[in-house]
Amino acid sequence: MSEENSNLAEIQKHREQIDAIDQQLVTLLNQRAGHSLVIRGLKPGAHMGLYDARREEEIFAKIDSYNNGPLYNEHLRDIYTTILKVMKETPAV
């Protein structure tokens, strides 16, 4: 097998792994959204506002502590900022 074919085969293997991880991420994000929606429904009964800046900072601190790279903490914060924004905009069912 030529080096080009070997590299193409290796790329395909990595892409298959990425596809499998993406499938898991979608499942996990939907599970996360479900919990967020339950919490949103419970907050009024607990006399809590819908937005909690302190909780968001806790989330960011935990994400930083989980990170072993190669992504930088600031990039994970960017990703989570988007996740949290989408969760706030997701309508309750």
Secondary structure, 3 states (H helix, E strand, C coil): CCHHHHHHHHHHHHHHHHHHHHHHHHHHHHHHHHHHHHHHHHCHHHCCCCCCHHHHHHHHHHHHHHCCCCCCHHHHHHHHHHHHHHHHHCCCC
